[in-house]
Amino acid sequence: MRQLPLDIATEPARSFDSFVAGANAHAVAHLRQVMHQSAPVFLWGPSGVGKTHLLHATANLVQQQGGRVVWFDAHQPVPWHVEDAGQLVVLDNCDQFDEAHQHAAFALFIEATTHGVPVLGAAPVPPVDLPVRDDLRTRLGWGHVFAVQPLSEPEARAALRREADRRGLFLSDDVMDYLLTHFARDLKHLMALLDRLDEFALVHKRAITVPLLKQMLTEEGP
């Protein structure tokens, strides 16, 4: 078990305000009220659609409301315990749980439910398709299950623009068009490209342009 690191709670890019909801508006509205819900919540979808952002945004909000967040995944040693109420339990990457983690997650789920502690889970697939024991699969799926949808092109553009503005970067329409037509529109990949482009522009002391972007890709690879 680990306490959620402080920097996650204060990272602007991991808040609900910095998340472009698009087709996920209903899921976002529900997560904003997670501390007032008794049923578990499960998020699923492919890599890059924003599951991690939503997990951290929810934890951020819970901490702002005075709650405590504990986070468990396949890299955390067992046993796992809920020490007190008034917190959020996050079960991340549930598809990667081995037998010991599945046993710990099931026991944790029962313990959390007993104490009225909300549980938030996530994986690339819905609970019904998780490669875990039946009783854990059932528990993870009996609450609210949301398929996190990828952003449309205009929504991905808005997300890039918002992050660039937060960093104080100017992205021309040409640069935005190139990013959105030559790469997948998943935010994980796009934000990683923006990180690299920001650093590359600083090193070369040049404005961010399509030629600079092409130079970066030539020298460093896609």
C-alpha positions in Angstrom: 0.0 0.0 0.0 1.2 3.5 -0.7 -0.1 6.9 0.1 -0.7 8.9 -3.1 2.4 11.1 -3.8 1.8 14.8 -3.1 3.0 15.9 -6.5 0.1 14.0 -8.2 -2.4 15.9 -6.1 -0.9 19.3 -7.2 -0.2 18.5 -10.9 -2.4 20.7 -13.1 -2.4 18.2 -16.0 -4.1 15.6 -13.8 -7.2 17.5 -12.7 -10.7 17.4 -14.0 -10.3 21.0 -15.1 -7.5 20.0 -17.5 -9.3 16.9 -18.8 -11.2 17.3 -22.1 -14.2 15.2 -21.4 -15.8 14.9 -24.8 -17.9 11.7 -24.8 -16.8 11.0 -21.2 -18.7 13.8 -19.6 -21.0 11.4 -17.8 -18.1 9.4 -16.3 -16.4 12.7 -15.2 -19.6 13.9 -13.5 -19.9 10.6 -11.6 -16.2 10.6 -10.6 -16.5 14.1 -9.2 -19.1 12.7 -6.7 -17.2 9.5 -6.0 -16.9 10.2 -2.2 -20.7 10.4 -2.0 -21.2 7.0 -3.8 -21.3 3.6 -2.2 -20.9 1.4 -5.3 -17.5 0.8 -6.8 -16.5 2.5 -10.1 -14.6 0.9 -12.9 -12.9 2.6 -15.9 -11.8 0.7 -19.0 -10.5 1.5 -22.4 -7.3 1.2 -24.4 -4.0 2.9 -23.5 -4.0 6.6 -24.1 -7.7 7.4 -23.7 -7.3 9.1 -20.3 -7.9 6.4 -17.7 -4.8 7.4 -15.7 -5.6 11.1 -15.9 -9.1 10.4 -14.5 -7.7 8.2 -11.7 -5.4 10.9 -10.6 -8.0 13.7 -11.1 -10.4 11.7 -8.8 -7.6 11.2 -6.2 -6.7 14.9 -6.5 -10.3 15.9 -5.7 -10.6 13.5 -2.8 -7.5 14.9 -1.2 -8.8 18.4 -1.7 -11.9 17.3 0.1 -9.8 16.1 3.1 -9.9 12.4 2.2 -7.0 10.1 2.0 -6.1 8.0 -1.1 -4.4 4.6 -1.2 -3.3 3.2 -4.5 -2.7 -0.5 -5.3 -1.4 -2.1 -8.5 0.4 -5.2 -9.6 3.7 -3.8 -8.5 2.6 -3.3 -4.9 3.6 -6.1 -2.4 0.8 -7.8 -0.5 -1.0 -7.9 1.9 -3.1 -4.8 1.2 -5.3 -3.2 3.9 -7.7 -0.3 4.3 -6.6 1.4 7.6 -9.5 3.8 8.1 -12.6 5.2 6.4 -12.8 8.5 4.7 -10.5 7.6 1.8 -10.5 6.3 -1.7 -9.1 3.0 -2.7 -7.7 2.8 -6.3 -7.0 -0.6 -8.0 -5.0 0.2 -11.1 -4.1 -2.2 -14.0 -6.4 -4.9 -12.7 -5.7 -7.0 -15.7 -2.1 -7.5 -14.5 -2.9 -8.9 -11.1 -1.3 -12.3 -10.4 -2.9 -14.9 -8.1 -1.6 -13.3 -4.9 -2.7 -9.8 -6.0 -6.1 -11.1 -6.9 -6.5 -12.7 -3.5 -5.4 -9.5 -1.9 -7.6 -7.3 -4.1 -10.7 -9.5 -3.2 -10.0 -9.3 0.5 -9.4 -5.5 0.2 -12.6 -5.1 -1.7 -14.6 -6.8 1.1 -12.7 -4.7 3.8 -13.3 -1.4 1.9 -17.0 -2.2 1.5 -17.4 -3.0 5.1 -15.9 0.4 6.1 -17.9 2.3 3.4 -14.7 3.2 1.5 -15.3 3.8 -2.3 -13.2 1.6 -4.7 -12.1 2.9 -8.1 -10.7 0.3 -10.5 -9.2 0.5 -14.0 -8.0 -1.8 -16.8 -7.8 -1.9 -20.6 -10.8 -4.3 -20.7 -14.2 -4.3 -19.0 -14.6 -6.3 -15.7 -16.3 -9.2 -17.5 -13.2 -9.8 -19.6 -10.6 -9.5 -16.9 -8.3 -12.5 -16.5 -9.0 -12.7 -12.8 -10.8 -15.0 -10.4 -14.6 -15.0 -10.7 -15.4 -13.5 -7.3 -13.1 -10.5 -7.9 -14.4 -10.0 -11.4 -17.9 -9.9 -10.1 -17.1 -7.4 -7.4 -15.3 -5.1 -9.8 -18.2 -5.2 -12.2 -21.2 -4.8 -9.9 -21.0 -1.0 -9.6 -20.7 1.7 -12.2 -18.7 0.7 -15.3 -17.6 3.4 -17.8 -15.9 2.8 -21.1 -13.5 5.7 -21.5 -13.8 7.0 -25.1 -11.0 8.4 -27.2 -11.1 12.0 -28.2 -12.4 13.2 -31.5 -10.0 15.3 -33.6 -11.4 18.6 -32.4 -11.2 17.4 -28.8 -7.6 16.2 -29.2 -6.7 19.5 -30.7 -8.3 21.3 -27.7 -6.4 19.1 -25.3 -3.1 19.8 -27.0 -3.9 23.5 -27.1 -4.8 23.6 -23.4 -1.6 21.8 -22.4 0.6 24.0 -24.6 -1.0 27.1 -23.1 -0.3 25.8 -19.6 3.3 25.5 -20.5 3.4 28.9 -22.2 4.1 27.3 -25.6 2.8 28.6 -29.0 1.6 25.8 -31.3 0.7 27.1 -34.7 -2.2 25.5 -36.6 0.4 23.9 -39.0 2.1 22.2 -36.1 -1.2 21.0 -34.6 -2.3 19.7 -38.0 0.9 17.8 -38.4 0.7 16.2 -35.0 -3.0 15.2 -35.4 -2.6 13.8 -39.0 0.7 11.9 -38.6 0.2 10.4 -35.2 -2.4 8.5 -33.2 -4.8 10.8 -31.4 -4.3 9.1 -28.0 -3.4 11.7 -25.4 -0.6 9.6 -23.9 1.3 9.6 -27.1 0.5 13.2 -28.0 1.5 14.6 -24.6 4.8 12.6 -24.8 5.5 14.2 -28.2 4.7 17.6 -26.8 7.2 16.9 -23.9 9.9 16.0 -26.5 9.1 18.9 -28.7 9.2 21.4 -25.9 12.7 20.1 -24.8 14.0 19.9 -28.3 13.0 23.5 -29.0 14.7 24.7 -25.8 17.9 22.8 -26.6 18.0 24.3 -30.1 16.7 27.7 -29.0 14.2 27.8 -31.8 10.4 28.3 -32.0 8.2 25.3 -32.4 7.5 24.9 -36.1 6.8 22.0 -38.5 10.4 21.9 -39.8 11.6 21.8 -36.2 9.2 18.9 -35.5 10.4 17.0 -38.6 14.0 17.6 -37.5 13.3 16.1 -34.1 11.6 13.1 -35.6 14.6 12.6 -38.0 17.2 12.9 -35.2 15.4 11.1 -32.4 12.8 8.9 -34.2 9.0 8.9 -33.9 
